[in-house]
């Protein structure tokens, strides 16, 4: 295979975006984050260091090299300029309209043959666990039933995931949508991606995906042709 025929994700000069990078910031990627902690560590590092020493915040990988972007806005990259985009546990933090716009923006900036790969919590698995707990309790006599586990599971969803902002824990991060395989694939295809499908952990057209992928949840990948 000649250099001109190689996949863009293998090129030495390839441009790869790691959106919502969090603490995963490998070399060879533009590591992008827009969280409050990322902004604090990148722009006001002395204050962040002090709060870390006081144990108000845990240590962080965010630093001046972290690219701070508001991903609800237009991506500051030219059309057809990016080889690969990875986003781990990010899409669920956007309202669905913002997620659609971001997916279209990824399509715009990717080169022909470029790859978008998104990993999100699997809504089906979350609620399947709920139904399993429900069926278990309903299979018992009325006197033996206990709703505690069901309440804990629902509480985790609404208290810890969706509605309550824990400023010194989540720093304001909350989930604003829940995806399943059908929704996420449709989101990709509506933006123009082809060869869209669910992928296994570290199974990707992005050669060095293992450097950015840490979670084995619902993973969907699409190609710009």
N, C-alpha and C positions, 0 to 999 in steps of 0.2 A: 504494500500500500504506500503510495507517495504521500508527501506532506500535505499536498492539496486535497487528498482524498480522506485524510484522517478526520475522525469525529471532532467537532469543535471543542468538546469537553476534554480532549486529550492534548490540545494545543498548549505549548508552554506559555503563550501569551493570552490564553483564554481569560475571559472576564466572567466571573462567577459571583452571584449574589447569595449571601446567607441572610435571609430576611428574618427578623425577630430572633437574632442570634443568641440572646441571653449569654450564658457563660461559655458557650461553644463558639470559639473564635479562632479557627485554624488559619495557618498561613496559606496563601494562595486564593483566598476568598475575600470579597468585600463584605465585612461583617457589619450588618445594619441592625440598629435597634432604635426604638423611639420611646422606651419606658422612662419613667421619672428617674429611676436609679441610673440608667445609662446616661441620661442628661447630666445628672449630678456628678457622677464619676468622671465623665468626659470634660465637662465645662467648669466644674467647681470641685476639682479633685482634693484640695486641702480640706474642705468641709466634709467631703465624703470620707476621707481618711480619719478625720476626727471622730465622726459618728461611728465609724468602724471600730476605732480604738475604745470608744465608750460602750461598745457592744450593743448599740442601738440598731445598727445594720450588721449583717453578716459580711464576711469578705466577699469581694466581687471580682470578676474578670474584666469588667468594663474599664476602659482606659481611654486615653486620648486618640487611639487608633480606631476606636469604635465609631462607625459612621452613624450620625444621628439624623434620622429622617422621619417625617410624618407620612406614614404609608397610606393615609387617606387622600393624599394629594398626588399629583402627577410625579412619576418617578423621574429623577434628574439624570436620565440616560437617554442617548439618542435611539431612534428607531433602529431595529436590527443590529444592535451593538453588543448584546449579552449572549453568552454561550449556554449558561445554565443558571437556574434559580432554584434554591431550596428554601423551604419554610417549615420549620418544626414547631408545632403547637402554637400557631400564630393566627390562622384564619378564623378560629373560633372567638377571637378577641375583637372582631369587627362586627358591626351590624351587617346584615346580609347585603344591603345596597353597597356599602363600602367594600365588602369582600368581592362583589361582582366587579366593581370598578378596578380594584387591585388586580384581579385575575386578568382583566382586559389590558391593563397596563403591562403586566408581565408578558402577555402575548406581543404587545407593541414593541417592547425593547429587545425581545429575544430575536436572535438570528434565525434564519431558516435552518431547521435541524436542531434548534435549541430545545432544551428540556425544562419544564416546570414540574417540580415534585413537592407535594404538600402532605404533611402529616398532621392529623388532628385526632382528638379523642373520638372514639367510636360510640355514637349515640345508641346504636343498636345494642352493643354490649352492655352499656350502662343500664338501659331499661330492661334488657333481658335478665340481668341480675335481679332487678326489682321484681319482675314477674316470677322468677324462681322463688324468691323469698315469700311473695304473696301466695303462690301455689302451695308452698310448704306449710304455711300457717292455715290456709283454708282446708288442707287435708286433715287437720286435727279437729278434735271435738271443740265445740264452742267454748267450753270451760278451760281448755288448754291453749287457746290461741293467745298470741302476744304480738302486738303491733310495734314493739320497740324497734326491731330491726328495719321494718318498713319506714318508720318515722325517721330513723337515723339516715337511711339512704336518701329519702326525699330531702331531709334537712341538709345533707351534704351538697345536694344539687343547688338548692335555693340559697342556702346560707354561705357556703364556702366557694361555690363556683359562680353563681349568676348574679346575685343581687347585693350582697354586702361587701363594701369596700373596707378591707383591713389594711389601713395605711402603712403600718410598720411591718406588715407581713407580706401582703401581696403588692404593696405600693400602688394600690388602686386598680390592679389587674382583675378583670372579671370576664367571664365568658358571655358573649352576646348572641351566640348562635350554637346550635348543636347539629352536627352533620352525620349522615349515614353515607354508605357507598353510592347510592343512587343520586342523592343530592350533589355530592362532590363531583362525581363524573359529569353530571349535567352542567354544573358550573363551569367546568373546563371546556366542555364541548360548545357551550353557548358563547364562549370567548373566542372560539375558532380552533382550539387544539384538536389534534387527531391522535389516533393510536392511544386513546385514553383508557386507563384501566387501573384496577387495584394492583399494588405491588407488594411483594414481601420485603421484610426488613433487609436493607442493604442490597436488594436486587434492583438494579437501576442502570439506565443508560449513562448516568453520571459516574464516571470511572471512580472518583474518590469520594463517593457519597458517604462512606463510613467515617470520614473526617468530620462530618456535620450531623449525621443522623444518630440520635441517641434513644429515641422512643419507638417502640414497635406497636403503634396503634393503627388507625385507619390511614393508609398511605396510598395516594393516587398520583399518577405521573402522566404527563401528556407531552406531545411533540408538536412543535410548530413546523408545518411543512410548506 
